[in-house]
Amino acid sequence: MKDLFDQEITPQSKGGKARAEKLSAEQRSDIAKKAATSRWATEEDVLQASHGSSDRPLIIGDLRIPCYVLKDGRRVLSLGGMIDALGMSKGSGTPGRGDRLVQFAASKTISPYLSNDLIRMMNEPIRFRAPSGGSMAYGYEATILPEVCDAVLRARQEGVLLRRQSHIAERCEILVRGLARVGIIALVDEATGYQELRDRTALEEILNKYISNELQKWTKTFPDDYFTNIFRLRKWKMPNLPTARPGAIAAFTKDIVYSRLAPGVLAELEEKIPTDGHGRRKAKLFQGLTSDHGHPKLKEHLNDVVLLMKASDQWTEFRKLLDRVKPRISAPGELPYYTGEPDKKS
């Protein structure tokens, strides 16, 4: 494939071309072959993100890059978001797979400033799904972006950057400066302990929206479908009395419902409405939610849960769908709520 970025040769570019010998033709060919093979992903290759959404991007100046955290802890930036942030056109490459960015990184202008390992990583973008599910997305570990920016700025400093790439260098300046500001703030917050206060303040704002100062009057909140589907999926015999339910349902409800509403909500409700020592509470947990925000969010979540239940034939199938679409949410410093199967014999 002809290199789209090497059509313009200047006297200053000779030094960059000499350094490009570090990446031989055989190495480039090998990288390309591996990239072509690796891009055909099977479902097993697709990783799951635990946090992040396109509605909450990384914001640097006027630039916005969707970001996610995978279940293995890796921070990932949307590949398309990176291309947009760098001011690159999508080109004729395969949509979403980063062909344009890969061509740019492997070009003779930029590749001398990037390690071969980094170029290989860029040829193998991470395939993942957002916490809410949906179609497969492509991304890179977040640490790749500053390295690409650094390479572009070094190429410009040494006079080998092509004129048509000058706007990319300008974007890189914005990104590097923005990332530096964010980085130093994070380091100061961590060193001073302010990070904990910042997280706690953010959590308090969430809880103020969800938790009511006074207990609300009891109203029917959980639909009958919620309970009948639990019995169906668990293969339990329906009780004669509507109110007769196994104690396990309370444990399931904490996990299925309250631990997935918002950070810290379950712990706050349990503290607000404690048990009497025998597992009984003076009120239902949902009576501790605010009527204008917490209760509507609960109803919305229950509708989604019941829909997932109806779409499932087995309890394990439902739990897999639930974990994918509605993962548990833990507050900062809080261990994720987990309940095993309290009645494995059933």
Buried (B, 14 or more C-beta within 10 A) or exposed (E): EEBEBBEEEEEEBEEBBEBBEEBEEEBBEEBBEEBEEBBEEEEEEBBBBBBBEBEEBBEBEEBBBBBBBBBEEBBBBBBBBBBBBBBBEBEEBEEBBBBBBBBBBBBBBBBBBBEBEBBBBBBBBBBBBBBBEEEBBBBBBBEBBBBBBBBBBBBBEBEBBBEEBEEBBBBBEBBBEBBEEEEEEEEEBEEEEEBEEEBBEEBEEBBEBBBBEEBBEEEEBBBEBBBBBBBBBBEBEEEEEEEEBBEBBBBBBBBBBBBBBBBBBBBBBBEBBEEEEEEEBEBBBBBBBBEEBBBEBBBEBBEBBBBBBEEBEEBEBBBEBBBBBBBBBBBEEEEEBEBEEEEEEE
